[in-house]
Each structure stands twice: as structure tokens, then as C-alpha cells.
Amino acid sequence: MEVKHLKVFGWSASLVFFREKRHCDVCKKVRSELIEWLCPKSPHITMELSWWINKLSEVTSVLAVSKLESVDKMACYRVDHYILKRLLQGYQIPQVTHIAVDEVYARSPKQQGKDETRDDLFLTVILDIKTHKVIWVADSRRREALDDFFKIIGSEACSKIKVVATDQHEGYSASVAEYCTNAVVVLDRFHLVQNFNEALNEDRKDELDQIDPEGQMGDMMNGKYKCKFLTKAANRSEKDNRHIEYVTKLNKKMAQLEIIKERFHQIFDAPSVIDAQVILAEIFQWSMDIHARGIFNWIRNIMKDLRFWNYFENRYSSGVIEGTNRAIKGLKWQAYGYKDMEYFKLKIMQKVGYLNSRFALKWMYELKSN
Ligand SMILES: [Zn+2]
């Protein structure tokens, strides 16, 4: 046999030796000798190299690791998957009090199996708001995904959870209501802003239909500038602000929508629920006055939602959810969409959770020595 080992001073190193094959009476076939320091999933790679490949894959893509270490691409995937699975065996979900639950789109409809629904194309990601780490990833975005998580951590850990931030998805809220009786559900700000922006964008499209879409003004309000209209003024570039200034000078409705949007963002800085209610009532009235049906309908819905008002009593940084969401999207770019969902789940926990050498060092060495 020839097996690959860690490089020595930049030189590739392999071990060449004989591996015995014998007939096994139990299996009734020829089996190879067990060699503990070879990776069971890729017998031409030593365990030392396997741990190293896994460690490198924490900081770069598996494809890059494959080139760097001159190891076959598919072998790298297998090895990385295997090590992550071993790390998962030693993993214990940490105690949490504030969690966020988010759905992540993981597969295209083409990959949907026969007995699966659209919900199965998603994963449920659970993160600790205080440490900013993903602590668990479950299949599908169904209520059962969260139920299973609560069952794994047990009723005592569930009772310590105080805040669960989530989007408007009813399934998750139902699960929290059943398992975490001490928790309040809070609508997560990142998704709230996303939904508000969708409503605002509808109103932009409505106005575009009112004017000549082919004319100069129509061109300035076109979908290609969508982002400029949805971004908070303070976060826009100077150039974008000039664009908006130009449009809002000439189009009254767009100016009014701009004012509503800016006022909406102020809600999150409101010092109390009462102040927030005043702002929401205000923009509700404004949207009615100018016939902005997108925003009007959105506010009418959100006003009745207790989970929205809970936010003002249980504030937390929404950057956590947004950042994790972005990191997971980036991860998807690195591989071919991670067709293997089990592997994708492990990769999420490696890159934005605890399944890596930074956090798992202790149990990693315990596993290594066993
Ligand atoms: Zn056997």
C-alpha cells in the first residue's frame, strides 16, 4: 500500500507498506487488516493528514485544501466529512438563554425528493444570540425541526430559555409555545426589515406603473435601482443619495415613501413600546394618506402581532442573525451547493459554530487518543 501522510518541509510524504488481506469467517469474504492510523473513509490517507485537511478546511474551501495538499478533491470531502462527524460525537449543545431560529435555503427544487415538500429544501439554524454561534442545525423548516432540538436539550434546558427571536413563521412560534414555557417569542429585526423592504418595493413598482416607465423618470426609478430606494439614507453612498434626491425632487410619491422608510427605521431606536407604537401609528396613517398599499397592508398585519411588540422589551443585536445568514450563504458558494445535506449541516457548525479546532480542541484530542 502507498498512503499519503503530512508533508515534510514542503515535500510530499507517503508511507509504503504491506497490508494483509485474509478471509474472514464471520463476513464470509476477504477483508483487509485493520490499521487504526488510516482514515476509514479514505484508506490512502493517514489519520494525521485527515485531521490536518479538516483543520485547513476551517479557513478555506475544501477545493483549495485539495490543491494545497495535493490530495484528490473527492477524498478531501470524504475525509473532512468523516472528521466533522467524529467531532459531532463529542459535541454538547451549550446552555443558552437567548436563541435565534432561522431558516436557510439549502437546496434547489430540482433536488427535491419524491416524498418531500418545499419545506425540506430548507434547514433550521439555531444560534445563541449571546455568543453569536450556531449551536444546532436541523433538517427542514418545519415545526418538528425545532421540536427535535428542544427534545435533545431536554426540558430543564428549555425552561432556561428566555427569548427566542424568529421570523413570522408560525411553526417555530408554536414549537416554542409548547416546549419553552418561560420564553417570549420576538420577531427578529433582520427579517422585519427584509419584509418591510418588500412592501416598500411593491409601492415603488406601483408608482412606476403610474408614470411613463420608458421616460427618463421611469428609468431612474427602475428595478435596477431597487437597492438604492430600500437602503437607509445613512447607509447609502453619496452618489446614491444624489440619485434619490433627484428622484424625490421630481416625484412626490417617491419622496413620501422615502420619508416613511426613514421613519420606519427609527422605530428600532424608540426608547419604549409606547414610543414605538406612536411611530408605527404615524407611518400607518401616512401610508393610508398617500395610498401606499404595500406598506399599509404590511403595517396592518404587524400591528396585531404581539411578537413584534415583544422586541421593544427584549432587544438584542440583529447583526448576529444577519451575519450568520451571510456566512452560510458564502459557504454555499464554496462548494457545489453541498448536495449532501448532512455534510452541509456539519459545515455550518464548523464555520459558524463550535465544530472546529478553536473550540473543539479538548474533545478533539480526547477523540484522537481513543
Ligand atoms: Zn469480518
Boltz pocket constraint, residues with backbone or C-beta under 6 A from the ligand:
constraints:
  - pocket:
      binder: B
      contacts: [[A, 24], [A, 25], [A, 26], [A, 27], [A, 28], [A, 31]]
      max_distance: 6.0
